[in-house]
Structure formats: structure tokens, C-alpha cells
Amino acid sequence: MLTVLAGLFVLTVVVIFHEFSHLLIAKWNGVKVIRFSVGFGPILFSKKIGETEYAVSLLPLGGYILPLSQEAVALFKATPPKSLKEKLLVLVPPLKECQSLEPQEKYMELKPPWQRMAIAAAGPVSNYILALGIFIGLYFFAGTPILTSKVMEVKENSPAMQAGIQKGDIILKVNKKPVENWEEVVLAVRSVPKDEDLNLLVNRNNEQLCIKLKLKSGPIGIMGGEEVFKNPYQPVNSIKNGAHYLYFLNKESVLAFRKMFLGKMRAQDSLAGPVAIVSLSGQMLRMGFYAYILWIGMISFAVGFMNFLPLPVMDGGHVALIAVEVIRGKPLNKKVGEAIMSVGVMLLISLALFSLYFDISRLVSK
């Protein structure tokens, strides 16, 4: 139960931040927003504030805003679902009030391209901002993660094991050169010529020991990994490290998609659906507060990254279609636009089903 609640909280925070940004930018540009919903499907409860209905819907796997448009007017005329099955299949329920009498300046499709582009991009941009804010905050309050010089693993039959290095040894010096973290250990070992002996001063159970080993062509066979946080409350470093981590996630995500497209990486190794997100949310919560907050930042980044992809239905797809409209100097043919969106819906449903299948397969394999 805790895992489910932890996962739902993560998804809810990220979705609200995403959709509320769409809403704010839409209203700022004079577009009427008819509905703001957390979740899809049948509305559990709602409250109208001003001209907008704020709702919580049954399926908590996303959300949407419904700006005033010709499609929204048509939604009012749609036949309300009667059976339970029909209600569950309708992701965006029909409207109760007619919207056709609103002035034209409040319609989404009648706004200039740059305003529509800003509204579409607001959601993913806000997810990047939320992720960056979380990363900066964690670096500021927790500090910078550093791998200590503690040996966490000694490989079997390696030069290190033959020389007597043990798991838990803390390396103090490499050839009389003091080291304070694992990066310094690696650099110091690499700087020793291959024909020289490697002399390590280690702390083992509060005793200092000198260990000598012969360098060979391969690695010496030790691994670090104990992570500690140092130097909190440094705003400049926090901003720099937070921005660098966001850049790292973005670069790795682009590379992963490139590898999947080229067939060098399996989709199930990269895609994670709602089941995996909920499961991992529970694990992160058990690891501690900072790990859980970091997870929220990573999910916010992932939602922003996915929505920036130029795929129909995604926010990036809307931005791309508006850009094509600007280049052509006129809107796309309505039937062409509808066909593109239909393909986008099918792709999105397929992606969701594949992700769900991979999630369940991973759970079963465990």
C-alpha cells in the first residue's frame, strides 16, 4: 500500500506541475480553459472556479487541460456515455455546458502561432524547471556526492587480492601520495608506470598497513562505491551541479533513444511504464527522503523529455505542427491534421501497452 501511495504521489506532483503550467500560459494568452483534470476517464469530483472546471478523474496516469476550441464545442454535443464500459473508455468526458457562444479571441486555434507554441511547450518546460529546482535543492541541502577511498569490492584472483587488499580497506596513500576520494585513487594508480611497484597505505580496522603489488597490463581489481555527501549550503556549486546533472540526464536519454532506433538497445531496457514507476517509488521512499525527492526530479525530467519529442499528441508534436504551419504560411489541411493525430494516438497507446507489458514482465521475472 505504501508503494502505491508513493507512486501515485510522484505521478500526481509531476502531472499537476505539468498541466498547471499549460493552464497558466493559456490563460495568460487569453485562452479560455474549460477543464483542468488530474487523471483521465470518468470524473470523480470537480469544482468550478471562475470559467474553469477543476477535476480529479478515475485513471491517475496523467492529466489534461481542455482549452476552448472547435473540438471542445463538439465535445459538448457528443452523446454522453451510458454504460460503465462506455464511461471507462471515454478518456475526456463530454462537457455539460455549451461553449459556442464564447468570443472568438478566447479560442485556442485562433491565437497566433507563437502563443499556441508557448502554451504547448509550457508543460515540458515546467517539468525541466521542476527537475532542475529539485536537483539544485538536493545539492544545496545534502551536499555534493563523493565516492570515498574505501574499497567496496576485491575481484577474485586479481592482483589486489593476491597482494592482500580486503573489502573495507580505506586507501590513504598511493606511492606516498595522499588521496581523499576514489577519483584521486584512480588518477594516482593510473599515474604509476607499469614497470614500478604500487605501494598502498591503507587503514584496516584502525591499523595502518603498507601493501605492495605488481602492476600488470589490466586493472588491479578493486572497486569503490561508498557514497557520502560533502560541502552543503554552497549555492553556486549547487546550481552548477544541478544544471550539470540535468544536462547529463538529457544527453543519456538522447543516446538511449538513438540506440533503440538503431537497434543497439532493447526497448524493455529503457522504457518504464506506470507500474515500474510506482514500484520504484516505493523502493526510493524506503531508501530515504533525499532518494525519494531525487526520484520525483528524475520522473519530472522524464515526463518533460518525452513530451518534447516531436510525436503527434505529445506537446512536442503540437509544437512541430505549429512550426510547419509557420513555415507553410497557412494551417495544415484539417483532414491531414486529424490523420496525423490519429496516428499519434495509436503510437501513444502502443507505447503505453508495451511499457505496461515490460513492467509486468519485469515484476514476474523477479
C-alpha positions as CSV (number, residue, x, y, z in Angstrom):
1,M,0.0,0.0,0.0
2,L,2.9,2.4,0.8
3,T,4.4,1.7,-2.6
4,V,1.2,2.5,-4.4
5,L,0.7,5.8,-2.4
6,A,4.4,6.7,-3.0
7,G,4.0,6.1,-6.7
8,L,0.7,8.0,-7.0
9,F,2.2,11.0,-5.1
10,V,5.1,11.2,-7.6
11,L,2.9,11.0,-10.6
12,T,0.4,13.5,-9.2
13,V,3.0,16.1,-8.3
14,V,4.6,15.9,-11.7
15,V,1.3,15.9,-13.6
16,I,-0.1,18.8,-11.7
17,F,3.0,20.8,-12.3
18,H,2.9,20.0,-16.0
19,E,-0.8,20.6,-16.6
20,F,-1.0,23.7,-14.4
21,S,1.8,25.3,-16.5
22,H,-0.3,24.7,-19.6
23,L,-3.2,26.3,-17.8
24,L,-1.3,29.4,-16.6
25,I,0.2,30.1,-20.0
26,A,-3.1,29.5,-21.8
27,K,-4.9,31.9,-19.5
28,W,-2.0,34.4,-19.8
29,N,-2.5,34.4,-23.5
30,G,-6.3,34.9,-23.2
31,V,-7.4,31.4,-24.0
32,K,-10.4,30.1,-22.0
33,V,-9.5,26.8,-20.3
34,I,-12.8,24.8,-19.8
35,R,-11.4,21.9,-17.7
36,F,-8.2,21.1,-15.8
37,S,-8.1,17.4,-14.9
38,V,-5.7,15.3,-12.9
39,G,-6.2,11.9,-14.4
40,F,-8.3,10.6,-17.3
41,G,-11.7,8.9,-17.7
42,P,-14.8,9.4,-15.5
43,I,-14.7,12.5,-13.2
44,L,-14.7,11.5,-9.6
45,F,-15.3,15.0,-8.3
46,S,-14.9,18.6,-9.6
47,K,-15.3,22.2,-8.7
48,K,-15.8,25.1,-11.0
49,I,-13.7,28.2,-10.2
50,G,-14.2,31.1,-12.5
51,E,-14.5,29.8,-16.0
52,T,-12.5,26.6,-15.4
53,E,-13.7,23.2,-14.0
54,Y,-11.0,21.6,-11.8
55,A,-11.5,17.9,-11.7
56,V,-10.0,14.7,-10.4
57,S,-10.6,11.7,-12.7
58,L,-10.6,8.0,-12.2
59,L,-7.3,7.0,-14.0
60,P,-4.4,8.7,-12.3
61,L,-1.9,8.1,-15.1
62,G,-1.6,11.6,-16.4
63,G,-3.9,14.6,-16.9
64,Y,-5.0,17.2,-19.3
65,I,-6.4,20.7,-19.8
66,L,-9.2,21.4,-22.2
67,P,-8.9,24.8,-23.9
68,L,-11.7,26.4,-25.8
69,S,-11.7,25.2,-29.4
70,Q,-14.0,23.8,-32.1
71,E,-13.2,20.3,-30.7
72,A,-14.3,21.4,-27.3
73,V,-17.6,22.7,-28.7
74,A,-18.1,19.4,-30.5
75,L,-17.4,17.6,-27.2
76,F,-20.4,19.3,-25.7
77,K,-22.6,17.9,-28.5
78,A,-21.1,14.4,-28.0
79,T,-23.5,11.7,-26.7
80,P,-22.8,11.1,-23.0
81,P,-21.7,7.5,-22.3
82,K,-24.4,5.4,-20.7
83,S,-22.9,2.1,-19.7
84,L,-20.0,1.6,-17.3
85,K,-17.9,0.2,-20.1
86,E,-18.5,3.3,-22.3
87,K,-17.7,5.6,-19.4
88,L,-14.4,3.9,-18.8
89,L,-13.4,4.0,-22.5
90,V,-14.0,7.8,-22.7
91,L,-10.8,9.5,-21.5
92,V,-12.2,13.0,-21.8
93,P,-15.9,13.1,-20.7
94,P,-18.4,15.3,-22.6
95,L,-19.0,18.9,-21.4
96,K,-22.1,19.8,-19.5
97,E,-22.2,23.4,-20.7
98,C,-22.3,24.8,-24.3
99,Q,-19.2,26.8,-25.2
100,S,-20.1,28.0,-28.7
101,L,-21.2,31.5,-27.5
102,E,-17.8,32.5,-26.3
103,P,-16.0,35.4,-28.1
104,Q,-13.5,34.3,-30.8
105,E,-10.5,35.8,-29.0
106,K,-10.8,33.0,-26.4
107,Y,-10.4,30.2,-28.9
108,M,-7.1,28.3,-28.9
109,E,-6.9,27.7,-32.7
110,L,-7.5,31.4,-33.4
111,K,-4.5,32.6,-31.4
112,P,-1.2,33.5,-33.2
113,P,1.2,30.6,-33.8
114,W,3.8,31.8,-31.2
115,Q,1.1,31.9,-28.5
116,R,-0.1,28.4,-29.3
117,M,3.5,27.2,-29.4
118,A,4.1,28.7,-25.9
119,I,1.0,27.0,-24.5
120,A,2.1,23.6,-25.9
121,A,5.7,24.0,-24.7
122,A,4.8,25.2,-21.2
123,G,4.2,21.7,-19.8
124,P,7.5,20.1,-20.6
125,V,9.5,23.3,-19.9
126,S,7.9,23.3,-16.5
127,N,9.0,19.7,-15.9
128,Y,12.6,20.6,-16.7
129,I,12.3,23.6,-14.3
130,L,10.9,21.4,-11.6
131,A,13.6,18.8,-12.1
132,L,16.4,21.4,-12.1
133,G,14.9,23.0,-8.9
134,I,14.9,19.6,-7.2
135,F,18.5,18.8,-8.2
136,I,19.8,22.2,-7.1
137,G,17.9,21.9,-3.8
138,L,19.3,18.5,-3.1
139,Y,22.9,19.6,-3.9
140,F,22.4,22.6,-1.6
141,F,20.9,20.9,1.4
142,A,22.6,17.4,1.1
143,G,25.9,18.4,-0.5
144,T,27.9,17.0,-3.3
145,P,28.0,13.2,-3.6
146,I,31.6,11.9,-3.4
147,L,32.9,8.3,-3.6
148,T,35.3,7.8,-0.6
149,S,38.6,5.9,-0.9
150,K,37.1,2.9,0.8
151,V,37.4,-0.4,-1.1
152,M,34.0,-1.9,-1.6
153,E,34.9,-4.9,-3.7
154,V,38.0,-7.0,-4.5
155,K,37.8,-9.2,-7.6
156,E,38.7,-12.9,-7.4
157,N,42.3,-13.8,-8.4
158,S,43.1,-10.2,-9.1
159,P,46.5,-8.5,-8.3
160,A,44.8,-6.7,-5.5
161,M,43.5,-9.9,-3.9
162,Q,46.9,-11.6,-4.3
163,A,48.6,-8.7,-2.6
164,G,46.2,-8.9,0.4
165,I,43.9,-6.0,-0.2
166,Q,40.5,-6.6,1.5
167,K,37.0,-5.2,1.2
168,G,36.6,-2.4,3.7
169,D,40.2,-1.1,3.5
170,I,40.4,2.7,3.3
171,I,43.2,3.8,0.9
172,L,45.2,6.7,2.5
173,K,48.2,7.0,0.1
174,V,49.2,5.7,-3.3
175,N,53.0,5.7,-3.6
176,K,53.2,8.2,-0.8
177,K,50.7,10.5,-2.4
178,P,47.7,11.2,-0.1
179,V,44.3,10.5,-1.6
180,E,40.9,11.6,-0.2
181,N,38.4,10.1,-2.6
182,W,38.0,7.4,-5.2
183,E,38.7,9.7,-8.1
184,E,42.0,10.6,-6.6
185,V,42.8,6.9,-6.1
186,V,42.1,6.1,-9.7
187,L,44.2,9.0,-11.0
188,A,47.1,8.1,-8.7
189,V,47.1,4.5,-9.7
190,R,47.0,5.4,-13.4
191,S,49.9,7.8,-13.0
192,V,52.2,4.9,-11.8
193,P,54.4,3.5,-14.6
194,K,53.7,-0.2,-15.4
195,D,57.2,-1.2,-14.5
196,E,57.0,0.1,-11.0
197,D,55.5,-1.4,-7.9
198,L,52.3,0.1,-6.5
199,N,52.6,0.9,-2.8
200,L,49.3,1.5,-0.9
201,L,48.9,2.7,2.6
202,V,45.5,1.5,3.9
203,N,43.6,1.8,7.1
204,R,42.2,-1.6,8.2
205,N,40.3,-1.7,11.5
206,N,42.1,1.5,12.7
207,E,45.5,0.0,11.8
208,Q,47.7,1.4,9.0
209,L,49.1,-1.2,6.7
210,C,51.5,-1.0,3.7
211,I,50.6,-3.2,0.8
212,K,52.8,-3.7,-2.3
213,L,51.5,-5.1,-5.6
214,K,52.9,-5.6,-9.1
215,L,51.2,-3.6,-11.8
216,K,50.1,-5.7,-14.8
217,S,48.5,-4.7,-18.1
218,G,45.0,-5.0,-16.8
219,P,43.2,-3.4,-13.8
220,I,44.3,-4.2,-10.3
221,G,40.9,-5.5,-9.4
222,I,39.4,-3.2,-6.7
223,M,36.2,-1.1,-6.8
224,G,35.0,1.8,-4.8
225,G,31.4,2.8,-4.3
226,E,30.7,4.2,-0.8
227,E,29.0,7.5,-1.4
228,V,29.0,10.3,1.1
229,F,27.7,13.9,0.8
230,K,30.0,16.8,1.5
231,N,30.0,20.6,1.3
232,P,26.3,21.5,1.6
233,Y,24.9,25.1,1.6
234,Q,27.0,26.3,-1.4
235,P,24.6,28.0,-3.8
236,V,27.0,28.5,-6.7
237,N,28.2,24.8,-6.7
238,S,24.6,23.6,-6.2
239,I,23.4,25.5,-9.3
240,K,26.3,24.3,-11.3
241,N,26.0,20.6,-10.2
242,G,22.2,20.7,-10.6
243,A,22.4,22.0,-14.2
244,H,25.2,19.5,-15.0
245,Y,23.1,16.6,-13.7
246,L,20.1,17.7,-15.8
247,Y,22.3,18.0,-18.9
248,F,23.7,14.5,-18.1
249,L,20.2,13.0,-18.0
250,N,19.2,14.8,-21.2
251,K,22.3,13.6,-23.0
252,E,21.9,10.0,-21.8
253,S,18.2,9.9,-22.8
254,V,19.0,11.2,-26.3
255,L,21.7,8.5,-26.7
256,A,19.3,5.8,-25.4
257,F,16.7,6.7,-28.0
258,R,19.3,6.8,-30.7
259,K,20.5,3.3,-29.7
260,M,16.9,2.0,-29.7
261,F,16.3,3.5,-33.1
262,L,19.4,1.9,-34.5
263,G,18.6,-1.5,-32.8
264,K,21.6,-1.3,-30.4
265,M,19.4,-1.3,-27.3
266,R,16.3,-3.2,-26.4
267,A,13.2,-1.1,-25.7
268,Q,12.5,-3.1,-22.5
269,D,15.9,-1.9,-21.1
270,S,14.9,1.7,-21.3
271,L,11.1,2.1,-21.2
272,A,9.3,2.2,-17.9
273,G,5.6,2.5,-17.5
274,P,3.4,3.4,-14.6
275,V,3.8,0.0,-12.9
276,A,7.6,0.3,-12.8
277,I,7.3,4.0,-11.7
278,V,5.1,3.0,-8.7
279,S,7.3,0.0,-7.8
280,L,10.5,2.1,-7.9
281,S,8.8,4.9,-6.0
282,G,8.3,2.6,-3.1
283,Q,11.9,1.5,-3.2
284,M,13.1,5.1,-3.3
285,L,10.9,6.0,-0.3
286,R,12.4,3.2,1.7
287,M,15.9,4.4,0.8
288,G,15.2,7.8,2.4
289,F,13.8,11.3,2.0
290,Y,16.6,12.5,-0.3
291,A,16.4,9.5,-2.6
292,Y,12.6,9.9,-2.9
293,I,12.9,13.6,-3.7
294,L,15.6,12.8,-6.3
295,W,13.2,10.3,-7.9
296,I,10.5,12.9,-8.2
297,G,13.0,15.1,-10.0
298,M,14.0,12.3,-12.4
299,I,10.4,11.5,-13.2
300,S,9.7,15.1,-13.8
301,F,12.6,15.2,-16.2
302,A,11.5,12.0,-18.0
303,V,7.9,13.4,-18.4
304,G,9.4,16.7,-19.8
305,F,11.8,14.8,-22.2
306,M,9.0,12.5,-23.5
307,N,6.7,15.4,-24.1
308,F,9.3,17.3,-26.0
309,L,9.6,14.5,-28.5
310,P,8.1,15.7,-31.9
311,L,5.4,13.0,-31.9
312,P,1.8,13.7,-32.6
313,V,-0.4,14.0,-29.5
314,M,2.7,14.9,-27.4
315,D,3.4,18.6,-26.7
316,G,6.5,18.4,-28.9
317,G,4.2,17.1,-31.7
318,H,1.9,20.1,-31.3
319,V,5.0,22.5,-31.4
320,A,6.3,20.7,-34.5
321,L,2.9,21.0,-36.3
322,I,2.6,24.7,-35.4
323,A,6.2,25.2,-36.8
324,V,5.2,23.5,-40.1
325,E,2.2,25.9,-40.2
326,V,4.5,28.9,-39.7
327,I,6.9,27.6,-42.5
328,R,4.0,27.0,-44.9
329,G,2.3,30.3,-44.0
330,K,-1.0,28.6,-43.5
331,P,-2.5,25.8,-41.3
332,L,-2.4,22.2,-42.3
333,N,-5.4,20.7,-44.1
334,K,-7.9,19.6,-41.4
335,K,-8.1,16.0,-42.6
336,V,-4.3,15.8,-42.7
337,G,-4.1,17.2,-39.2
338,E,-6.7,14.7,-37.9
339,A,-4.9,11.8,-39.6
340,I,-1.6,12.8,-38.0
341,M,-3.2,13.0,-34.6
342,S,-4.9,9.6,-35.1
343,V,-1.5,8.0,-35.9
344,G,-0.2,9.8,-32.8
345,V,-2.9,8.3,-30.6
346,M,-2.2,4.8,-31.9
347,L,1.5,5.3,-31.3
348,L,0.9,6.5,-27.8
349,I,-1.5,3.6,-27.0
350,S,1.0,1.2,-28.4
351,L,3.9,2.7,-26.3
352,A,1.7,2.6,-23.2
353,L,0.8,-1.1,-23.8
354,F,4.4,-2.0,-24.5
355,S,5.6,-0.2,-21.3
356,L,2.9,-2.0,-19.3
357,Y,3.9,-5.4,-20.8
358,F,7.6,-4.7,-20.0
359,D,6.7,-3.6,-16.4
360,I,4.7,-6.8,-15.7
361,S,7.4,-9.0,-17.3
362,R,10.0,-7.4,-15.0
363,L,7.8,-8.0,-12.0
364,V,7.1,-11.6,-12.9
365,S,10.7,-12.3,-13.6
366,K,11.6,-11.2,-10.1
